[in-house]
């Protein structure tokens, strides 16, 4: 049984949401990628006191690619 292909998430938008975490709401990038628990954790801890948000600046592109690979195979 084949799964429907889900639309890809945009790497640029994920990066913009990460940057917005410094000024508005930390964790938006993870809500966008469907990683709700991680998004809530970032939201409640201010992005692990911004250290996690800084790390996310360097890792969000890879995380977006992993999510897109799963979505291409029909996994959410």
VMD Tcl script that builds the backbone (N, CA, C; Angstrom):
set m [mol new atoms 228]
animate dup $m
set s [atomselect $m all]
$s set {name element resname resid chain x y z} {
  {N N UNK 1 A 0.840 -1.176 0.000}
  {CA C UNK 1 A 0.000 0.000 0.000}
  {C C UNK 1 A 0.890 1.245 0.000}
  {N N UNK 2 A 0.697 2.113 -0.948}
  {CA C UNK 2 A 1.526 3.316 -1.017}
  {C C UNK 2 A 0.889 4.437 -0.204}
  {N N UNK 3 A 1.742 5.250 0.354}
  {CA C UNK 3 A 1.300 6.385 1.153}
  {C C UNK 3 A 1.298 7.633 0.279}
  {N N UNK 4 A 0.400 8.562 0.532}
  {CA C UNK 4 A 0.415 9.808 -0.244}
  {C C UNK 4 A 1.661 10.626 0.087}
  {N N UNK 5 A 2.188 11.287 -0.916}
  {CA C UNK 5 A 3.355 12.143 -0.712}
  {C C UNK 5 A 2.879 13.453 -0.098}
  {N N UNK 6 A 3.468 13.800 1.025}
  {CA C UNK 6 A 3.113 15.043 1.709}
  {C C UNK 6 A 3.987 16.175 1.190}
  {N N UNK 7 A 3.486 17.397 1.131}
  {CA C UNK 7 A 4.297 18.514 0.630}
  {C C UNK 7 A 5.504 18.775 1.531}
  {N N UNK 8 A 6.593 19.183 0.906}
  {CA C UNK 8 A 7.839 19.432 1.638}
  {C C UNK 8 A 7.740 20.708 2.462}
  {N N UNK 9 A 8.469 20.716 3.563}
  {CA C UNK 9 A 8.591 21.913 4.395}
  {C C UNK 9 A 9.731 22.761 3.843}
  {N N UNK 10 A 9.600 24.066 3.928}
  {CA C UNK 10 A 10.575 24.999 3.376}
  {C C UNK 10 A 11.706 25.255 4.368}
  {N N UNK 11 A 12.960 25.020 3.929}
  {CA C UNK 11 A 14.125 25.238 4.797}
  {C C UNK 11 A 14.274 26.704 5.177}
  {N N UNK 12 A 14.024 27.586 4.237}
  {CA C UNK 12 A 14.151 29.022 4.504}
  {C C UNK 12 A 13.176 29.500 5.560}
  {N N UNK 13 A 11.943 29.036 5.473}
  {CA C UNK 13 A 10.943 29.417 6.466}
  {C C UNK 13 A 11.311 28.856 7.838}
  {N N UNK 14 A 11.818 27.627 7.872}
  {CA C UNK 14 A 12.239 27.040 9.148}
  {C C UNK 14 A 13.361 27.872 9.770}
  {N N UNK 15 A 14.286 28.360 8.947}
  {CA C UNK 15 A 15.374 29.199 9.451}
  {C C UNK 15 A 14.845 30.543 9.954}
  {N N UNK 16 A 13.921 31.140 9.226}
  {CA C UNK 16 A 13.321 32.412 9.662}
  {C C UNK 16 A 12.605 32.229 10.998}
  {N N UNK 17 A 11.875 31.139 11.155}
  {CA C UNK 17 A 11.184 30.873 12.418}
  {C C UNK 17 A 12.176 30.676 13.564}
  {N N UNK 18 A 13.330 30.074 13.261}
  {CA C UNK 18 A 14.372 29.916 14.278}
  {C C UNK 18 A 14.887 31.281 14.718}
  {N N UNK 19 A 15.157 32.154 13.767}
  {CA C UNK 19 A 15.643 33.500 14.084}
  {C C UNK 19 A 14.599 34.274 14.882}
  {N N UNK 20 A 13.330 34.113 14.535}
  {CA C UNK 20 A 12.265 34.786 15.284}
  {C C UNK 20 A 12.217 34.325 16.736}
  {N N UNK 21 A 12.749 33.147 17.007}
  {CA C UNK 21 A 12.792 32.637 18.375}
  {C C UNK 21 A 13.614 33.507 19.309}
  {N N UNK 22 A 14.529 34.284 18.770}
  {CA C UNK 22 A 15.316 35.196 19.604}
  {C C UNK 22 A 14.504 36.415 20.033}
  {N N UNK 23 A 13.500 36.773 19.250}
  {CA C UNK 23 A 12.773 38.009 19.491}
  {C C UNK 23 A 11.329 37.812 19.940}
  {N N UNK 24 A 10.721 36.708 19.544}
  {CA C UNK 24 A 9.300 36.510 19.841}
  {C C UNK 24 A 9.072 35.213 20.615}
  {N N UNK 25 A 8.807 34.144 19.898}
  {CA C UNK 25 A 8.441 32.881 20.532}
  {C C UNK 25 A 9.428 31.798 20.114}
  {N N UNK 26 A 10.183 31.279 21.065}
  {CA C UNK 26 A 11.135 30.209 20.784}
  {C C UNK 26 A 10.382 28.920 20.490}
  {N N UNK 27 A 10.888 28.152 19.546}
  {CA C UNK 27 A 10.322 26.847 19.241}
  {C C UNK 27 A 9.380 26.806 18.057}
  {N N UNK 28 A 9.106 27.945 17.435}
  {CA C UNK 28 A 8.180 27.964 16.300}
  {C C UNK 28 A 8.641 27.045 15.171}
  {N N UNK 29 A 9.961 26.942 14.985}
  {CA C UNK 29 A 10.481 26.106 13.908}
  {C C UNK 29 A 10.098 24.643 14.102}
  {N N UNK 30 A 10.021 24.209 15.345}
  {CA C UNK 30 A 9.682 22.812 15.603}
  {C C UNK 30 A 8.188 22.552 15.469}
  {N N UNK 31 A 7.371 23.526 15.818}
  {CA C UNK 31 A 5.935 23.390 15.552}
  {C C UNK 31 A 5.713 23.282 14.044}
  {N N UNK 32 A 6.422 24.105 13.276}
  {CA C UNK 32 A 6.311 24.086 11.816}
  {C C UNK 32 A 6.706 22.725 11.247}
  {N N UNK 33 A 7.745 22.113 11.810}
  {CA C UNK 33 A 8.216 20.819 11.314}
  {C C UNK 33 A 7.401 19.644 11.846}
  {N N UNK 34 A 6.448 19.922 12.718}
  {CA C UNK 34 A 5.620 18.855 13.264}
  {C C UNK 34 A 6.202 18.188 14.491}
  {N N UNK 35 A 7.258 18.768 15.051}
  {CA C UNK 35 A 7.883 18.235 16.264}
  {C C UNK 35 A 7.304 18.995 17.459}
  {N N UNK 36 A 6.066 18.648 17.794}
  {CA C UNK 36 A 5.286 19.405 18.766}
  {C C UNK 36 A 5.910 19.367 20.160}
  {N N UNK 37 A 6.331 18.195 20.616}
  {CA C UNK 37 A 6.913 18.085 21.957}
  {C C UNK 37 A 8.173 18.943 22.088}
  {N N UNK 38 A 9.026 18.899 21.077}
  {CA C UNK 38 A 10.242 19.714 21.097}
  {C C UNK 38 A 9.892 21.200 21.052}
  {N N UNK 39 A 8.871 21.552 20.292}
  {CA C UNK 39 A 8.419 22.940 20.231}
  {C C UNK 39 A 7.922 23.433 21.575}
  {N N UNK 40 A 7.145 22.596 22.271}
  {CA C UNK 40 A 6.650 22.967 23.603}
  {C C UNK 40 A 7.809 23.123 24.571}
  {N N UNK 41 A 8.779 22.208 24.500}
  {CA C UNK 41 A 9.949 22.283 25.382}
  {C C UNK 41 A 10.716 23.587 25.159}
  {N N UNK 42 A 10.926 23.955 23.902}
  {CA C UNK 42 A 11.610 25.216 23.596}
  {C C UNK 42 A 10.790 26.406 24.067}
  {N N UNK 43 A 9.487 26.337 23.876}
  {CA C UNK 43 A 8.599 27.425 24.276}
  {C C UNK 43 A 8.664 27.661 25.780}
  {N N UNK 44 A 8.637 26.597 26.551}
  {CA C UNK 44 A 8.618 26.718 28.011}
  {C C UNK 44 A 9.975 27.067 28.617}
  {N N UNK 45 A 11.064 26.814 27.885}
  {CA C UNK 45 A 12.401 27.068 28.429}
  {C C UNK 45 A 13.127 28.209 27.713}
  {N N UNK 46 A 12.367 28.992 26.932}
  {CA C UNK 46 A 12.962 30.075 26.127}
  {C C UNK 46 A 14.080 29.543 25.233}
  {N N UNK 47 A 13.808 28.431 24.587}
  {CA C UNK 47 A 14.818 27.846 23.696}
  {C C UNK 47 A 16.028 27.395 24.467}
  {N N UNK 48 A 15.775 26.745 25.650}
  {CA C UNK 48 A 16.850 26.345 26.565}
  {C C UNK 48 A 17.745 27.545 26.861}
  {N N UNK 49 A 17.092 28.632 27.234}
  {CA C UNK 49 A 17.765 29.905 27.535}
  {C C UNK 49 A 18.612 30.383 26.351}
  {N N UNK 50 A 18.061 30.237 25.168}
  {CA C UNK 50 A 18.622 30.682 23.892}
  {C C UNK 50 A 19.806 29.860 23.401}
  {N N UNK 51 A 20.399 29.031 24.233}
  {CA C UNK 51 A 21.504 28.190 23.767}
  {C C UNK 51 A 20.983 27.195 22.731}
  {N N UNK 52 A 19.832 26.591 23.005}
  {CA C UNK 52 A 19.227 25.661 22.054}
  {C C UNK 52 A 18.843 26.334 20.753}
  {N N UNK 53 A 18.404 27.570 20.845}
  {CA C UNK 53 A 18.033 28.320 19.642}
  {C C UNK 53 A 19.268 28.616 18.798}
  {N N UNK 54 A 20.375 28.938 19.442}
  {CA C UNK 54 A 21.632 29.164 18.706}
  {C C UNK 54 A 22.055 27.882 18.000}
  {N N UNK 55 A 21.970 26.758 18.691}
  {CA C UNK 55 A 22.317 25.469 18.080}
  {C C UNK 55 A 21.380 25.178 16.910}
  {N N UNK 56 A 20.105 25.504 17.076}
  {CA C UNK 56 A 19.123 25.276 16.007}
  {C C UNK 56 A 19.455 26.053 14.739}
  {N N UNK 57 A 20.090 27.212 14.882}
  {CA C UNK 57 A 20.492 27.976 13.699}
  {C C UNK 57 A 21.376 27.144 12.776}
  {N N UNK 58 A 22.180 26.255 13.363}
  {CA C UNK 58 A 23.105 25.443 12.580}
  {C C UNK 58 A 22.532 24.082 12.201}
  {N N UNK 59 A 21.500 23.626 12.899}
  {CA C UNK 59 A 20.979 22.281 12.658}
  {C C UNK 59 A 19.615 22.245 11.980}
  {N N UNK 60 A 18.942 23.371 11.863}
  {CA C UNK 60 A 17.560 23.368 11.378}
  {C C UNK 60 A 17.459 22.921 9.924}
  {N N UNK 61 A 18.436 23.223 9.103}
  {CA C UNK 61 A 18.384 22.789 7.697}
  {C C UNK 61 A 18.414 21.273 7.601}
  {N N UNK 62 A 19.286 20.636 8.382}
  {CA C UNK 62 A 19.353 19.176 8.383}
  {C C UNK 62 A 18.081 18.547 8.922}
  {N N UNK 63 A 17.528 19.154 9.966}
  {CA C UNK 63 A 16.278 18.639 10.529}
  {C C UNK 63 A 15.142 18.770 9.522}
  {N N UNK 64 A 15.118 19.877 8.796}
  {CA C UNK 64 A 14.084 20.070 7.777}
  {C C UNK 64 A 14.233 19.030 6.672}
  {N N UNK 65 A 15.452 18.737 6.273}
  {CA C UNK 65 A 15.683 17.715 5.243}
  {C C UNK 65 A 15.240 16.337 5.718}
  {N N UNK 66 A 15.498 16.013 6.990}
  {CA C UNK 66 A 15.056 14.716 7.527}
  {C C UNK 66 A 13.532 14.626 7.540}
  {N N UNK 67 A 12.877 15.703 7.956}
  {CA C UNK 67 A 11.408 15.722 7.963}
  {C C UNK 67 A 10.887 15.569 6.536}
  {N N UNK 68 A 11.505 16.258 5.587}
  {CA C UNK 68 A 11.061 16.165 4.195}
  {C C UNK 68 A 11.279 14.770 3.620}
  {N N UNK 69 A 12.360 14.107 4.012}
  {CA C UNK 69 A 12.598 12.737 3.551}
  {C C UNK 69 A 11.501 11.809 4.069}
  {N N UNK 70 A 11.115 11.974 5.323}
  {CA C UNK 70 A 10.029 11.161 5.880}
  {C C UNK 70 A 8.716 11.467 5.179}
  {N N UNK 71 A 8.465 12.739 4.932}
  {CA C UNK 71 A 7.214 13.137 4.281}
  {C C UNK 71 A 7.159 12.613 2.846}
  {N N UNK 72 A 8.296 12.536 2.170}
  {CA C UNK 72 A 8.336 12.027 0.800}
  {C C UNK 72 A 7.953 10.552 0.741}
  {N N UNK 73 A 8.176 9.849 1.844}
  {CA C UNK 73 A 7.813 8.433 1.918}
  {C C UNK 73 A 6.451 8.225 2.567}
  {N N UNK 74 A 5.730 9.306 2.845}
  {CA C UNK 74 A 4.382 9.206 3.371}
  {C C UNK 74 A 4.269 9.207 4.874}
  {N N UNK 75 A 5.363 9.470 5.574}
  {CA C UNK 75 A 5.326 9.551 7.031}
  {C C UNK 75 A 5.252 11.011 7.444}
  {N N UNK 76 A 4.460 11.290 8.467}
  {CA C UNK 76 A 4.289 12.685 8.895}
  {C C UNK 76 A 5.359 13.153 9.799}
}
mol reanalyze $m
mol bondsrecalc $m
mol representation Tube
mol addrep $m
